[in-house]
Amino acid sequence: MKSPSTASSVFFSKFGLRHVFIALTMLLAFGSVTVSAGCKKKKNKVTPVCDGTNATYNSTVKSIVNANCVSCHSSYSSYSGLSGIISNGQFNQHVQVDQDMPKDGDLSADELNKIQCWVDAGYPEN
Ligand code: HEC
């Protein structure tokens, strides 16, 4: 005859693991919700529209990037350091489209509009 402890260990090996797994999955799901809610709240996204600024990296974008990006991405302090994310589209994707960079804050609509002129013009350096 089986002892109660054997019966319960059979029960846990058969069903318990699945429940632990479900509980962990839920914990992860809710955990990540909590993590994103804990981040500094981003403003609502805006649709950047070029405001007519004749924007180049040197005249317009450099100061914005230096003030808002270089504290975390030190390589973005020069045009050549930015060129990788310019050419692979990541600059436009994160800053203008998703607007999830800068990670710890927001660019103003005015800044986004000026940067949009630069994007539209093909990211000129000068
Ligand atoms: C507070 C720190 C911080 C600031 C400020 C910041 N970033 Fe980021 N950035 C990160 C981190 C960390 C990642 C890695 C992905 C993630 O965690 O979202 C990242 C990822 C990226 C990526 C994706 C490609 C990659 O290198 O992984 C791009 C592009 C980017 N950042 C651009 C910018 C630009 C442009 C600015 C300024 C407008 C900026 N970031 C400001 C922290 C920052």
py3Dmol code that shows the C-alpha trace and the ligand (Angstrom):
import py3Dmol

protein = """\
ATOM      1  CA  MET A   1       0.000   0.000   0.000  1.00  0.00           C
ATOM      2  CA  LYS A   2       1.296   3.524  -0.817  1.00  0.00           C
ATOM      3  CA  SER A   3       2.106   5.821   2.031  1.00  0.00           C
ATOM      4  CA  PRO A   4       0.416   9.252   1.971  1.00  0.00           C
ATOM      5  CA  SER A   5       3.723  10.966   1.375  1.00  0.00           C
ATOM      6  CA  THR A   6       4.352   8.932  -1.767  1.00  0.00           C
ATOM      7  CA  ALA A   7       0.870   9.752  -2.979  1.00  0.00           C
ATOM      8  CA  SER A   8       1.404  13.438  -2.458  1.00  0.00           C
ATOM      9  CA  SER A   9       4.772  13.444  -4.161  1.00  0.00           C
ATOM     10  CA  VAL A  10       3.188  11.701  -7.138  1.00  0.00           C
ATOM     11  CA  PHE A  11       0.518  14.393  -7.096  1.00  0.00           C
ATOM     12  CA  PHE A  12       3.057  17.183  -7.043  1.00  0.00           C
ATOM     13  CA  SER A  13       5.268  15.705  -9.684  1.00  0.00           C
ATOM     14  CA  LYS A  14       2.250  15.290 -11.964  1.00  0.00           C
ATOM     15  CA  PHE A  15       0.312  18.493 -11.325  1.00  0.00           C
ATOM     16  CA  GLY A  16       2.367  20.678  -9.051  1.00  0.00           C
ATOM     17  CA  LEU A  17       5.062  21.501 -11.547  1.00  0.00           C
ATOM     18  CA  ARG A  18       2.517  22.664 -14.064  1.00  0.00           C
ATOM     19  CA  HIS A  19       0.934  24.975 -11.509  1.00  0.00           C
ATOM     20  CA  VAL A  20       4.282  26.332 -10.451  1.00  0.00           C
ATOM     21  CA  PHE A  21       4.990  26.966 -14.106  1.00  0.00           C
ATOM     22  CA  ILE A  22       1.689  28.800 -14.607  1.00  0.00           C
ATOM     23  CA  ALA A  23       2.286  30.848 -11.481  1.00  0.00           C
ATOM     24  CA  LEU A  24       5.767  31.786 -12.690  1.00  0.00           C
ATOM     25  CA  THR A  25       4.452  32.734 -16.108  1.00  0.00           C
ATOM     26  CA  MET A  26       1.863  34.999 -14.530  1.00  0.00           C
ATOM     27  CA  LEU A  27       4.468  36.476 -12.227  1.00  0.00           C
ATOM     28  CA  LEU A  28       6.650  37.261 -15.212  1.00  0.00           C
ATOM     29  CA  ALA A  29       3.755  38.785 -17.129  1.00  0.00           C
ATOM     30  CA  PHE A  30       2.677  40.977 -14.232  1.00  0.00           C
ATOM     31  CA  GLY A  31       6.270  41.637 -13.293  1.00  0.00           C
ATOM     32  CA  SER A  32       7.018  43.146 -16.677  1.00  0.00           C
ATOM     33  CA  VAL A  33       3.871  45.274 -16.521  1.00  0.00           C
ATOM     34  CA  THR A  34       5.084  46.605 -13.196  1.00  0.00           C
ATOM     35  CA  VAL A  35       8.538  47.274 -14.599  1.00  0.00           C
ATOM     36  CA  SER A  36       7.251  49.305 -17.543  1.00  0.00           C
ATOM     37  CA  ALA A  37       4.792  51.181 -15.347  1.00  0.00           C
ATOM     38  CA  GLY A  38       7.698  51.965 -13.061  1.00  0.00           C
ATOM     39  CA  CYS A  39       9.684  53.723 -15.778  1.00  0.00           C
ATOM     40  CA  LYS A  40       9.482  57.442 -16.051  1.00  0.00           C
ATOM     41  CA  LYS A  41       6.274  58.197 -17.870  1.00  0.00           C
ATOM     42  CA  LYS A  42       6.778  59.156 -21.486  1.00  0.00           C
ATOM     43  CA  LYS A  43       4.695  61.856 -23.055  1.00  0.00           C
ATOM     44  CA  ASN A  44       2.152  60.877 -25.634  1.00  0.00           C
ATOM     45  CA  LYS A  45       3.740  60.426 -28.995  1.00  0.00           C
ATOM     46  CA  VAL A  46       3.506  63.294 -31.411  1.00  0.00           C
ATOM     47  CA  THR A  47       3.845  63.189 -35.171  1.00  0.00           C
ATOM     48  CA  PRO A  48       6.958  65.219 -35.959  1.00  0.00           C
ATOM     49  CA  VAL A  49       6.528  67.591 -38.887  1.00  0.00           C
ATOM     50  CA  CYS A  50       9.402  69.629 -40.280  1.00  0.00           C
ATOM     51  CA  ASP A  51       8.882  73.251 -39.229  1.00  0.00           C
ATOM     52  CA  GLY A  52      10.965  74.615 -42.094  1.00  0.00           C
ATOM     53  CA  THR A  53      14.263  74.697 -40.246  1.00  0.00           C
ATOM     54  CA  ASN A  54      17.259  74.260 -42.535  1.00  0.00           C
ATOM     55  CA  ALA A  55      18.630  71.626 -40.186  1.00  0.00           C
ATOM     56  CA  THR A  56      22.088  70.105 -40.320  1.00  0.00           C
ATOM     57  CA  TYR A  57      23.880  68.024 -37.733  1.00  0.00           C
ATOM     58  CA  ASN A  58      26.175  70.901 -36.840  1.00  0.00           C
ATOM     59  CA  SER A  59      23.561  73.653 -36.797  1.00  0.00           C
ATOM     60  CA  THR A  60      20.710  71.869 -35.057  1.00  0.00           C
ATOM     61  CA  VAL A  61      21.016  68.234 -34.118  1.00  0.00           C
ATOM     62  CA  LYS A  62      24.384  68.112 -32.402  1.00  0.00           C
ATOM     63  CA  SER A  63      23.289  70.210 -29.432  1.00  0.00           C
ATOM     64  CA  ILE A  64      20.080  68.214 -28.973  1.00  0.00           C
ATOM     65  CA  VAL A  65      21.902  64.878 -29.106  1.00  0.00           C
ATOM     66  CA  ASN A  66      24.680  66.088 -26.840  1.00  0.00           C
ATOM     67  CA  ALA A  67      22.172  67.264 -24.263  1.00  0.00           C
ATOM     68  CA  ASN A  68      19.856  64.245 -24.442  1.00  0.00           C
ATOM     69  CA  CYS A  69      21.744  61.156 -25.573  1.00  0.00           C
ATOM     70  CA  VAL A  70      25.455  61.362 -24.823  1.00  0.00           C
ATOM     71  CA  SER A  71      25.085  60.812 -21.075  1.00  0.00           C
ATOM     72  CA  CYS A  72      24.175  57.196 -21.904  1.00  0.00           C
ATOM     73  CA  HIS A  73      25.566  56.775 -25.431  1.00  0.00           C
ATOM     74  CA  SER A  74      28.972  58.419 -25.276  1.00  0.00           C
ATOM     75  CA  SER A  75      29.749  57.425 -28.868  1.00  0.00           C
ATOM     76  CA  TYR A  76      26.943  59.670 -30.170  1.00  0.00           C
ATOM     77  CA  SER A  77      28.936  62.812 -29.394  1.00  0.00           C
ATOM     78  CA  SER A  78      30.144  63.111 -32.988  1.00  0.00           C
ATOM     79  CA  TYR A  79      28.586  62.797 -36.422  1.00  0.00           C
ATOM     80  CA  SER A  80      30.726  59.748 -37.190  1.00  0.00           C
ATOM     81  CA  GLY A  81      29.641  58.176 -33.910  1.00  0.00           C
ATOM     82  CA  LEU A  82      26.007  58.602 -34.911  1.00  0.00           C
ATOM     83  CA  SER A  83      26.489  57.396 -38.472  1.00  0.00           C
ATOM     84  CA  GLY A  84      25.815  53.745 -37.629  1.00  0.00           C
ATOM     85  CA  ILE A  85      22.315  54.373 -36.277  1.00  0.00           C
ATOM     86  CA  ILE A  86      21.643  56.911 -39.014  1.00  0.00           C
ATOM     87  CA  SER A  87      22.355  54.431 -41.784  1.00  0.00           C
ATOM     88  CA  ASN A  88      20.592  51.450 -40.202  1.00  0.00           C
ATOM     89  CA  GLY A  89      17.477  53.513 -39.504  1.00  0.00           C
ATOM     90  CA  GLN A  90      17.638  53.112 -35.718  1.00  0.00           C
ATOM     91  CA  PHE A  91      17.989  56.813 -35.044  1.00  0.00           C
ATOM     92  CA  ASN A  92      14.793  57.616 -36.910  1.00  0.00           C
ATOM     93  CA  GLN A  93      12.994  54.577 -35.469  1.00  0.00           C
ATOM     94  CA  HIS A  94      13.757  55.269 -31.808  1.00  0.00           C
ATOM     95  CA  VAL A  95      13.789  59.055 -31.741  1.00  0.00           C
ATOM     96  CA  GLN A  96      11.139  60.073 -34.276  1.00  0.00           C
ATOM     97  CA  VAL A  97       8.854  57.055 -34.735  1.00  0.00           C
ATOM     98  CA  ASP A  98       8.760  55.092 -31.463  1.00  0.00           C
ATOM     99  CA  GLN A  99       9.946  58.083 -29.433  1.00  0.00           C
ATOM    100  CA  ASP A 100      11.384  55.727 -26.805  1.00  0.00           C
ATOM    101  CA  MET A 101      14.735  57.549 -26.845  1.00  0.00           C
ATOM    102  CA  PRO A 102      15.949  59.401 -24.861  1.00  0.00           C
ATOM    103  CA  LYS A 103      15.163  56.587 -22.481  1.00  0.00           C
ATOM    104  CA  ASP A 104      14.884  58.726 -19.383  1.00  0.00           C
ATOM    105  CA  GLY A 105      12.841  61.588 -20.782  1.00  0.00           C
ATOM    106  CA  ASP A 106      11.320  63.243 -23.785  1.00  0.00           C
ATOM    107  CA  LEU A 107      12.357  65.585 -26.528  1.00  0.00           C
ATOM    108  CA  SER A 108       9.992  68.504 -26.959  1.00  0.00           C
ATOM    109  CA  ALA A 109       7.699  68.640 -29.981  1.00  0.00           C
ATOM    110  CA  ASP A 110       9.784  71.586 -31.168  1.00  0.00           C
ATOM    111  CA  GLU A 111      12.964  69.518 -31.025  1.00  0.00           C
ATOM    112  CA  LEU A 112      11.301  66.596 -32.798  1.00  0.00           C
ATOM    113  CA  ASN A 113      10.048  68.902 -35.559  1.00  0.00           C
ATOM    114  CA  LYS A 114      13.540  70.319 -36.111  1.00  0.00           C
ATOM    115  CA  ILE A 115      15.072  66.848 -36.156  1.00  0.00           C
ATOM    116  CA  GLN A 116      12.410  65.838 -38.676  1.00  0.00           C
ATOM    117  CA  CYS A 117      13.731  68.483 -41.075  1.00  0.00           C
ATOM    118  CA  TRP A 118      17.160  66.903 -40.715  1.00  0.00           C
ATOM    119  CA  VAL A 119      15.784  63.408 -41.360  1.00  0.00           C
ATOM    120  CA  ASP A 120      13.802  64.621 -44.378  1.00  0.00           C
ATOM    121  CA  ALA A 121      16.922  66.288 -45.774  1.00  0.00           C
ATOM    122  CA  GLY A 122      18.902  63.028 -45.528  1.00  0.00           C
ATOM    123  CA  TYR A 123      20.827  63.720 -42.299  1.00  0.00           C
ATOM    124  CA  PRO A 124      23.321  66.311 -43.639  1.00  0.00           C
ATOM    125  CA  GLU A 125      26.353  66.974 -41.462  1.00  0.00           C
ATOM    126  CA  ASN A 126      26.816  70.592 -42.589  1.00  0.00           C
TER     127      ASN A 126
END
"""
ligand_1 = """\
43
HEC
C 19.141 57.196 -19.762
C 20.001 56.565 -20.726
C 19.705 56.782 -22.208
C 19.517 57.964 -22.869
C 19.518 59.375 -22.287
C 19.343 57.611 -24.262
N 19.428 56.258 -24.415
Fe 19.295 55.225 -26.184
N 19.442 53.481 -25.185
C 19.632 53.344 -23.826
C 19.627 51.924 -23.493
C 19.826 51.353 -22.112
C 19.414 51.236 -24.709
C 19.304 49.722 -24.900
C 17.880 49.327 -25.208
C 16.907 49.674 -24.095
O 17.197 49.416 -22.916
O 15.835 50.239 -24.412
C 19.310 52.231 -25.742
C 19.111 51.935 -27.081
C 19.137 52.872 -28.100
C 19.068 52.572 -29.504
C 18.889 51.194 -30.101
C 20.180 50.688 -30.668
C 21.107 50.306 -29.556
O 22.208 50.905 -29.470
O 20.778 49.392 -28.780
C 19.167 53.749 -30.172
C 19.166 53.963 -31.677
C 19.264 54.787 -29.180
N 19.249 54.221 -27.935
C 19.381 56.116 -29.460
C 19.324 57.136 -28.528
C 19.271 58.547 -28.873
C 19.393 59.097 -30.275
C 19.148 59.225 -27.705
C 18.945 60.695 -27.519
C 17.849 61.319 -28.265
C 19.176 58.228 -26.629
N 19.262 56.988 -27.177
C 19.152 58.541 -25.274
C 19.799 54.366 -22.925
C 19.645 55.705 -23.193
"""
view = py3Dmol.view(width=600, height=400)
view.addModel(protein, "pdb")
view.setStyle({"model": 0}, {"cartoon": {"style": "trace"}})
view.addModel(ligand_1, "xyz")
view.setStyle({"model": 1}, {"stick": {}})
view.zoomTo()
view.show()
